[in-house]
C-alpha cells in the first residue's frame, strides 16, 4: 500500500500539474462550486481494456464464423526463409532495394538479384492480413460506427422532442403554479413520450 501511495504522490505532483499558488485542495468541490474529480482520469484505462476485450470477442465469435460461412479465405502468405541481412534491411525501409543496394545485398547473401527481390516481395506480403481478418476488422468498425450513429441519433431525437415541447410544458407549469406544477410536468413528459405527435400550441 505504501508503494501505491508513493506512485500516486509522484504521478499527481502539484508542481507538474498545477500553476504556482494552487494545490489540489483548491479544487475541492463545495455546495457553492463543483469541480470535476481529477481521479476520473483513471476511468478510461479499464474502459479501454474492456473495449479491447469486446472487440476480440466480437471478431472471433461473430465476424469470423460469419466470414467462414460466406467462404472468405483465411489463408495468408507464409514468410520467406529467414535471412538476417535481408531482414535487417527490410526493417529499415519496408521496401525492396534497387540499383547498387540490390547488387550489394546480392553479394552479401550469395543470392541473385531476382531472389533478393522475391524475398522482399514475399516478406511484405506476409504482413498483409488475410481476407477473413480484413472482414472481421471491417465488421468491428461497422458495428462500432453503427452503435455510435445509433446512440447519437437517439440523443438528437430526444433533444428535438424536448425542445419541440418545451414551450408547451412551460405554459402548463405557469398555468398550474404552486406545488402542483411538478406533478403536471411529470405527467406532461410521460404523455409526450408516449404520444409525441401531440401538436404544439
SULLINDA-V303899 format. One record per residue. N is the residue number from 0. RES is the residue in three letters. PHI is phi in degrees with one decimal (NA if undefined). Layout:
n: (N,N)
res: (RES,RES)
phi: (PHI,PHI)
//
This chain:
n: (0,1,2,3,4,5,6,7,8,9,10,11,12,13,14,15,16,17,18,19,20,21,22,23,24,25,26,27,28,29,30,31,32,33,34,35,36,37,38,39,40,41,42,43,44,45,46,47,48,49,50,51,52,53,54,55,56,57,58,59,60,61,62,63,64,65,66,67,68,69,70,71,72,73,74,75,76,77,78,79,80,81,82,83,84,85,86,87,88,89,90,91,92,93,94,95,96,97,98,99,100,101,102,103,104,105,106,107,108,109,110,111,112,113,114,115,116,117,118,119,120,121,122,123,124,125,126,127,128,129,130,131,132,133,134,135,136,137,138,139,140,141,142,143,144,145,146,147,148,149,150,151,152,153,154,155,156,157,158,159,160,161,162,163,164,165,166,167,168,169,170,171,172,173,174,175,176,177,178,179,180,181,182,183,184,185,186,187,188,189,190,191,192,193,194,195,196,197,198,199,200)
res: (UNK,UNK,UNK,UNK,UNK,UNK,UNK,UNK,UNK,UNK,UNK,UNK,UNK,UNK,UNK,UNK,UNK,UNK,UNK,UNK,UNK,UNK,UNK,UNK,UNK,UNK,UNK,UNK,UNK,UNK,UNK,UNK,UNK,UNK,UNK,UNK,UNK,UNK,UNK,UNK,UNK,UNK,UNK,UNK,UNK,UNK,UNK,UNK,UNK,UNK,UNK,UNK,UNK,UNK,UNK,UNK,UNK,UNK,UNK,UNK,UNK,UNK,UNK,UNK,UNK,UNK,UNK,UNK,UNK,UNK,UNK,UNK,UNK,UNK,UNK,UNK,UNK,UNK,UNK,UNK,UNK,UNK,UNK,UNK,UNK,UNK,UNK,UNK,UNK,UNK,UNK,UNK,UNK,UNK,UNK,UNK,UNK,UNK,UNK,UNK,UNK,UNK,UNK,UNK,UNK,UNK,UNK,UNK,UNK,UNK,UNK,UNK,UNK,UNK,UNK,UNK,UNK,UNK,UNK,UNK,UNK,UNK,UNK,UNK,UNK,UNK,UNK,UNK,UNK,UNK,UNK,UNK,UNK,UNK,UNK,UNK,UNK,UNK,UNK,UNK,UNK,UNK,UNK,UNK,UNK,UNK,UNK,UNK,UNK,UNK,UNK,UNK,UNK,UNK,UNK,UNK,UNK,UNK,UNK,UNK,UNK,UNK,UNK,UNK,UNK,UNK,UNK,UNK,UNK,UNK,UNK,UNK,UNK,UNK,UNK,UNK,UNK,UNK,UNK,UNK,UNK,UNK,UNK,UNK,UNK,UNK,UNK,UNK,UNK,UNK,UNK,UNK,UNK,UNK,UNK,UNK,UNK,UNK,UNK,UNK,UNK)
phi: (NA,-63.6,-64.9,-62.5,-64.2,-66.3,-61.9,-64.7,-66.1,-70.4,-65.2,-95.8,-58.9,-66.1,-65.6,-88.6,-91.1,-117.4,-71.4,-63.0,88.6,-120.7,-141.2,-66.5,-68.0,-62.7,-104.2,-75.8,-67.9,-128.9,-58.2,-84.2,-139.4,-108.1,-122.4,-68.3,-81.5,-68.1,-75.4,-65.8,-63.6,-74.8,-61.4,-60.7,-64.5,-65.8,-66.5,-67.3,-65.0,-64.1,-63.6,-63.7,-65.4,-62.3,-63.6,-60.3,-64.6,-64.4,-68.8,-77.7,-95.4,-118.3,-68.8,-60.4,-60.6,-64.7,-63.2,-65.8,-66.2,-88.4,80.0,-75.6,-72.4,-113.3,-77.9,-119.7,-72.0,-72.5,-66.3,-72.1,-60.2,-60.1,-145.9,-61.9,-65.3,-69.1,-63.4,-62.4,-68.7,-66.6,-67.9,-75.5,-118.1,60.8,-153.1,-71.0,-73.9,-143.9,64.1,-65.2,-64.8,-63.9,-66.0,-63.0,-63.9,-61.7,-69.5,-68.3,-103.9,58.5,-120.2,-74.8,-61.5,-67.5,-66.7,-65.2,-61.8,-62.9,-62.5,-67.2,-64.2,-67.7,-65.2,-68.7,-66.2,-68.8,-88.3,-76.6,-69.2,-72.4,-62.2,-68.1,-65.3,-63.7,-62.8,-66.4,-64.3,-64.8,-62.2,-64.9,-65.2,-64.9,-62.1,-66.0,-64.5,-62.8,-63.8,-60.7,-64.0,-63.8,-64.5,-62.9,-65.3,-61.5,-63.2,-64.4,-63.2,-64.8,-64.9,-62.0,-65.4,-66.6,-65.5,-64.9,-105.7,-62.8,-61.8,-66.5,-66.4,-64.6,-66.4,-65.2,-66.6,-68.6,-69.2,-81.5,64.9,63.0,-77.6,-75.0,-65.9,-64.7,-64.0,-64.3,-61.9,-62.8,-63.0,-64.3,-63.4,-61.7,-62.2,-69.7,-71.2,-76.0,-127.9,-69.7,-86.7,-62.0,-66.1,-83.9,-112.1)
//
